[in-house]
Amino acid sequence: LRYYQERPLVAVVDKPVSVEPYATLLLGDVVGEFLEVATPSIGHLVLIPDSGAMTMTSRTYTTTPATTQTLGTGVPALTPTESLRLGQAKVIGALRDSTFATTHAARAGTFRTNIGLVETEGKSVTVKVSLLFFDGRSLAVGGAVAAKSYTLRPNELLQVNEIAAQIIGPSRESDYGELDNVQV
């Protein structure tokens, strides 16, 4: 199991994991406890099997200080062959991106939409992220397609919070309000 730590410093931490055939291994706090990396830490994990086939799932969460509730999401585990290559595109659809007022009022069923980008081949890359309506029409910013490019260093993880606001800019809420069923 390899951990590429982005912050607070750039580091790579490797630790062997052994799983018996047809068995399941559950690791709770992978970064803080299993890998013994000081937290808080931001990074991504890579499972590198030395034989056989494996499946991995993940849940990332944070604990609220006042109530000790956890807030989080499942994070898909992807194989290197599922990574995008030059000229390829991946559509992530049926997204809801609520306004600041809606999310901070903690209304049920409201979301802010973040995306994670990971460079998987050890080479710098630039990724263009576009924001579209569900029917494929582009949202527009000043008459141009709503898109933004992000450059990642080798093996870098980049989490872009509130992607609609990052792409559209300051007019995101006044021009579009609640965005429902959009795609990135």
C-alpha positions, -999 to +999 in steps of 0.1 A: +000+000+000+015+033-011+005+067+002+014+098-018+012+126+008+006+161-006+003+181+026+018+191+049+048+179+029+054+159-002+063+123+007+058+087-003+050+061+024+050+024+016+037-004+039+032-040+030-003-055+034-011-092+034-046-105+025-054-143+026-071-157-005-109-149-006-105-128+026-114-093+034-091-069+052-107-039+068-084-010+077-099+018+098-077+049+099-053+040+071-033+072+071-031+080+108-030+045+124-020+019+098+006+040+079+014+061+111+015+094+092+009+125+113-026+139+107-042+160+094-027+149+061-039+152+024-029+126-002-040+095-021-035+057-018-023+033-044-026-005-039+001-024-058-006-061-057+025-084-061+003-113-072-033-123-079-062-099-082-076-075-056-105-051-051-103-020-030-130+004-017-127+035+003-146+060+024-131+094+032-146+113+061-141+140+087-154+142+123-174+173+133-158+187+165-190+195+183-210+163+178-184+137+168-206+128+138-187+118+107-194+135+073-180+118+042-184+100+010-174+068-008-144+073-030-142+051-060-111+029-063-099+029-099-073+008-118-045+025-138-062+013-170-093+033-160-073+065-160-079+089-188-054+092-216-045+121-239-077+132-258-101+111-237-130+125-217-151+112-188-185+125-180-196+126-144-234+133-144-264+139-123-246+163-100-263+189-078-244+220-068-263+241-043-257+277-034-237+288-004-268+299+014-285+265+009-255+243+020-248+265+050-284+263+061-278+225+062-310+218+042-315+181+036-305+168+002-282+197-006-247+193-018-216+212-028-198+194-056-160+187-053-139+167-077-106+150-072-079+147-099-049+123-096-020+121-119-013+083-122+018+079-145+044+100-128+043+128-154+030+163-152-004+167-169-030+194-177-067+185-174-095+206-188-127+204-167-160+217-183-193+223-166-224+213-187-262+211-183-276+176-182-285+178-220-249+186-229-253+224-234-224+242-218-228+267-191-213+300-202-190+325-186-189+358-204-200+341-236-174+313-234-177+277-224-176+272-187-142+254-184-110+256-165-076+238-168-057+224-139-020+213-141-009+185-118+027+175-109+037+138-111+016+116-088-002+147-074-037+147-060-057+179-065-091+183-048-111+211-063-138+222-039-170+237-051-161+230-088-190+251-102-178+282-084-142+275-094-151+273-130-178+300-133-163+324-108-179+351-087-212+352-108-219+315-101-247+320-077-263+352-092-263+338-128-273+302-120-287+297-085-293+261-076-277+238-102-294+204-105-285+175-128-254+191-142-223+172-155-186+178-153 
